[in-house]
Amino acid sequence: MVLKSKTAEANFDSLLRIFTVPEGPGSTLTKIEEEISQNLNQFLREHIVSEEKPLKAIEQDFLSSQIPELPEFVSDHTQHLLDKVVAQSVHTSAPSFIGHMTSALPYFLMPLSKIMIALNQNLVKIETSKAFTPLERQVVGMLHRLIYSGTDDFYSQWMHSANHSLGAFCSGGTIANITALWVARNNALKAQGTFQGVEKEGLFRAMKYYGYEGLAILVSERGHYSLKKAADLLGIGQEGLVAVPTDEHHKVKPEALKKTIQRLKQQRILPFAVVGVAGTTETGNIDPLAEIADICQQENCHFHVDAAWGGATLMSNQYRHLLHGIEKADSVTIDAHKQLYLPMGAGMVLFKSPTSTHAIEHHAQYILREGSKDLGSRTLEGSRSGMAMLVYACMHIISRAGYELLVNESIQKAAYFADLIQQQSDFELVSEPELCLLTYRYVPEQTRLALQQSSGDTLARLNQQLNELTKFIQKKQRESGKSFVSRTRLNPDRWQHLDTVVFRVVLANPLTTKDILHAVLEEQRHIATLAPLLLSQIQHTTESILSVGNSHEPSITP
Ligand SMILES: *Cc1c(COP(=O)(O)O)cnc(C)c1O
């Protein structure tokens, strides 16, 4: 047997080759490229192993902390990547993987991203990006118009203005939210009299000057955890992110919001920003944005809308009314890498006013000169890729009308699935879909009756047993690799706010069929039978509840 050497020799000539000469026609890399461009889905299906391998076992392939001393041949290494990484990755675009917000991608993005990477533009400044800068400004302008519906004159005045920006392109919703709240904080504590502004003097001196005891950002209790990071980073402290109670539809209660603002003000804490969520991560619900906007206007605080996931709904003329009031927001976060079907790393924050970002403007002499059109002077991130080109391409190739079809299809599919769940005697819909996200759980038929007839400790016990079953089903389903739903924990009104584990489904993949939805339920029903012990505990509690219930019956019949 001939042992094939996996290593090459580190020499300068071969190093030069990796910068200049492409891999030969028969090489592993070339074959992969062909497979990907011919049939991406087939490539993913063939190379990702569906059966789950424990993470501990996968870790064994990634143990060495030493940077290799000997170079490997590209083809050999590519094979290694296929075996150890691709095979053990997650098939996020599989139509039966309906548990996450990470979407399937249109095939044309593969070759286009190759161009993007080959050009390797850096959007931080014009010198390294040229046409990419006006392109990015246009993309930001398009999303701005989608939200705020400005006039042609507005966009021709501001979209390309060197000293203004309509928003910032960034790597994702987290950075977008941080950027929005950074602007809000700096505006709330701006220069005045002898005070030079929080950006110069810091939070401690700002508090002393303005006479506040603290700052607060208000958001519904369903707010995304990125807001906590923002509060921490901006020096407000995680406790400064104040949760406002929600109603039974997981929407913030405007009255509670008003009360919270008053309470904070009495404590000399400045509620400088309110975040409305347009599509919560766990239930997909939308806060009453117009009402929040009015409260913010009265209280003179910054109104930010976190539409990272739900913002794409604005593409649909049929459903954009669900986000009514978003046009009153001072800033809005939208992730193109969620429902706009772009690859990871495409977030945006849009500002209603073209002067908002003045609050976070930074200049440096060697780069980012004042008056230049460099984007880096008004973004949190420095070097950034030409990702906006892919958004630009999608806007043209898919178009607003195309996006509307996709969004409508997702929303209607979720409504269909919700109906389907409600027709089953042994499934419970926990949160109804407002957009394309819903939650539910498996509950044996008799047990559903028992849930309704129990309360207090008995209800809590039964609910806890159901939680175990939901976790078991979700985990087994993921491990078997055919389909995937995620799971989260809610506190439904209906079940006395008990911690309730639920399946969470996001239906944004256009390739997910009704048959797949039926099959997901069938599989879950089947997996439940693989947990006889859990089922018999549930059965036991169920019977004890129902028999107690029945024993009362004679007393109500004469
Ligand atoms: C996904 C999401 C975020 C965070 O976005 P990233 O792109 O993951 O940083 C923030 N808010 C909401 C509502 C989200 O759904």
The ligand as an SDF file (V2000), in Angstrom:
LIG
                    3D

 15 15  0  0  0  0  0  0  0  0999 V2000
  -32.2340   37.7770   15.3800 C   0  0  0  0  0  0  0  0  0  0  0  0
  -32.6780   38.9050   16.1780 C   0  0  0  0  0  0  0  0  0  0  0  0
  -31.7620   39.8230   16.7340 C   0  0  0  0  0  0  0  0  0  0  0  0
  -30.2700   39.6430   16.6460 C   0  0  0  0  0  0  0  0  0  0  0  0
  -29.8060   39.6490   15.3650 O   0  0  0  0  0  0  0  0  0  0  0  0
  -28.3980   38.9710   14.9910 P   0  0  0  0  0  0  0  0  0  0  0  0
  -28.3700   39.1420   13.5230 O   0  0  0  0  0  0  0  0  0  0  0  0
  -28.4860   37.5530   15.4540 O   0  0  0  0  0  0  0  0  0  0  0  0
  -27.3320   39.7220   15.6900 O   0  0  0  0  0  0  0  0  0  0  0  0
  -32.2670   40.8980   17.4330 C   0  0  0  0  0  0  0  0  0  0  0  0
  -33.5820   41.0600   17.5970 N   0  0  0  0  0  0  0  0  0  0  0  0
  -34.4950   40.2000   17.0980 C   0  0  0  0  0  0  0  0  0  0  0  0
  -35.9550   40.4380   17.3270 C   0  0  0  0  0  0  0  0  0  0  0  0
  -34.0740   39.0830   16.3720 C   0  0  0  0  0  0  0  0  0  0  0  0
  -34.9800   38.2150   15.8890 O   0  0  0  0  0  0  0  0  0  0  0  0
  1  2  1  0
  2  3  1  0
  2 14  2  0
  3  4  1  0
  3 10  2  0
  4  5  1  0
  5  6  1  0
  6  7  2  0
  6  8  1  0
  6  9  1  0
 10 11  1  0
 11 12  2  0
 12 13  1  0
 12 14  1  0
 14 15  1  0
M  END
$$$$
